[in-house]
């Protein structure tokens, strides 16, 4: 799944984080992507291919749920 990500986008993953949150905000783009859990503020870096495998959906920045 080729995703077109931008800074500030919200990425919903298939499995929850340990805190129970599914949604992550994109903070940095490149070969590796830094994301922040919107529930507990934990920051992690994932490779672009690994994030693409784990992604369920992407909400563009500024879009209301």
Helices and strands as residue ranges (DSSP letters): E 10-13, E 23-28, E 32-37, E 43-47, H 48-54, E 55-59
